[in-house]
Amino acid sequence: MVLKNRVHDDSRPSFQRNTLSYVPLNGEPGADNTTRTRQGPSTQKNWSGTLGRALPMIQGIQLVPTSALPDKLRSIFGFETFNAVQSKCFPTAFETDDNLVLSAPTGSGKTVIMELAICRILSLPKTSDFKVVYLAPTKSLCAERNRDWQLKFRALDIQCSELTGDTEFAQLRNVQNANVIITTPEKWDSITRKWKDHAKLIKLVKLFLVDEVHILKESRGATLEAVISRMRSMGPNIRFVALSATVPNSDDIATWLGRNSSSPDLPASREVFGESFRPVELHKKVYGFESKANDFAFESMLTKQ
């Protein structure tokens, strides 16, 4: 008799983990009348006075308000305060041009980090003519991101276009005119292999966003690795932002990408967030089942459980 285990995930809201603690402003009870600052790789800033009230802290991270952005960029975000993951990454994503590798649980707001990197370009002078490339492993994810970003960036006159295997020839003009190109590794690989035919397009790329970077270890990973390596060689001033919920060796990816074009020997900025930053806590339970038959019958029995 063989005892086999099956993992069962039980997700339920977490009420104990993300307890808010408030930082009192100067003059309030409990304040020590010293400047409250948030540590970041570029500068130290006091965000408390931005909203005129004390800002909450989650797991030791002081939250950053969207009012920290220029006025024209605030409309992209439909909330007043970034969450803990977004606030921790804010200095690197928006205030620097360094490459960034982020590992955070599903649902923790990683998409906003990419949007902050795009906002970084929009906040700089003389950036009217630029391209942002977003890579996702599936066409469905590309379609979802295209719909979302078309609505968000429309007010800023930023054009988004999807480039996948389903893109018709008549739609290629939209891709050429778009500021944000949303595509898959395989499609961008076919474009950049003959990069001299698209030299003007490649030279305009300022930001390269890689979603689900953990597919590097899968069968399709060779294509993604080739695309990133090719873009690094063709565009020395391209910034890379790589995101994943499950990548185990983010330090290796950070070393591979490098900090920036002027410091390629230094690793990229890296942020890793554990399961405690999940918006919904994930509980794992192991159940044991007796196996009295062959593997096929055992799998069939598990399906009915």
Buried (B, 14 or more C-beta within 10 A) or exposed (E): EEEEEEEEEEEEEBEEEBEEEEBBBEEEEEBEEEEBEBEBEEEEBBBBBBBEEBBBBBBEBBBBBBBBBEEEBBBBBEEEBBBBBBBBBBBBBBBBBBBBBBBBBEEBBBBBBBBBBBBBBBBEEEEEEBBBBBBBBEBEBBBEBBEBBBEBBEEBEBBBBBBBEEBEEEEEEBBEEBBBBBBBBBBBBBBBEEBEEEEEBBBEBBBBBBBBBBBBEEEBBEBBBBBBEBBBEBBEEBBBBBBBBEBEEBBEBBBBBBBBBEEBEBBBBBBEBEEEBBBEBEEEEEEEBEBEEEEEEBEEBEEEE
